[in-house]
Amino acid sequence: MAVADILLRARALERRHLHPRTTLFERRRETVALHPTDLDIRRGEAVGIIGESGSGKSTLVRLLLGLDVPTAGTVEYDGRPVDARAPARALHGLRRATGIVFQDPYASLDPRMTVARIVEEPLWALGIPGDRAARVREVLAQVGLEPDMADRYPHEFSGGQRQRIALARAIVHRPETLVGDEPLSALDVTVRAQILALLADLRARERMTLVLVSHDIGVVQNLCDTVVVMKDGRVVEHGPTPQVLLFPREDYTRRLLAAIPTIDQPRA
């Protein structure tokens, strides 16, 4: 892999949490959320990170985006170091280049703000000039919402529409990398299919790099070029999606695939 093709690079990335003492002389307990991990994500690649709850998926993504401070190891984005301890101004380039969609559309939108203010917020925070109102209308149409919905509040929308609003906010500043942390798990099957198709369309049209955290292997299979399988804070398997899902090397990956629910065909 050429160095110039690597957009996100993690080396020996590790995260440990110290628990507070319950007595004065107690030894502090430690939990390892992420063991030392190496990961390269190429420009324009769609990467799916799968595993059970508590496997370290979200921890890895937060460290990659500079939203949490690693215990050890380094992260680089487009050749520049990511330091979560640095002042906000030092991370301005990373924030400008990335957008993130969270799991719960109900919790990720401020109920006191109109859709226009919610979607416009990254433009204001990043100091992006231009006609912001026009850009908000443009991006709402891009995610399948009517521009006149901009004056309404989050409680006036369905779950699927709220997730479209969250997606509009994540891409309004035209990031080159879009990160989804379980962005479909709170949605019903029909709406999930719609958002999945929307993500695929956006990725193709905007040529974005996509990092998708999901426990839904079907979503990853349909959207991602590469799969990262995590267990107990470790990457246990990593490779092209067809190879990992059709010919898994690890027993844990096989168990994950075997756990996918299926509907038995009725006998004639």
C-alpha angles and dihedrals in degrees: 000000000000114000090229090060094057113097100170122030127180123185125189088338111182137172126192128174123211116212119219118255117257092199132030097250099036117121110242114252121227132209121199108217094172127017118211104301135185119199137165123194117191124221110268093014124133110219125189120201112200137176143110123299109286094025093121100258098129092039090056092049093048090052092047090054096045092246092124134032116245120227088221140349135051140267126202127190115198089341095309122111118249111219114179090192092060122102116273091254091060090057094047093104092052093048090049092052098046139057129188135203117199130212103252116055089189095059100036097063123072106237091208094060129076119239089253092057093043094052094040094051097090090051090053096042093049094043094238109171129217138069099328095181090055091049091051091053091047095051093045088056089047092059093045101263128125113253091228088065088076093092095055129091128243094253089064092065137075122245093261092050091049090053088051088053090050089050091049089053091049094053102032092099091049099245120193092219126048120193123195118192102197090318095168104039096090093053131086120249098264095048090043090058090050094051090045090055090046092053091050091049093048092048092051095043099043096032090229129171108240129206112185124187110198144149088204105094091188090062092050092046092055099042112027135077094197134033129209114195116202132193128174093347095312134104103237099174135014131174148098112331098242091047096049097042098040100034107023116183099199127071090223092058090049090052091050091052092045090054093062106113116241134187115234115231112244115248118249 
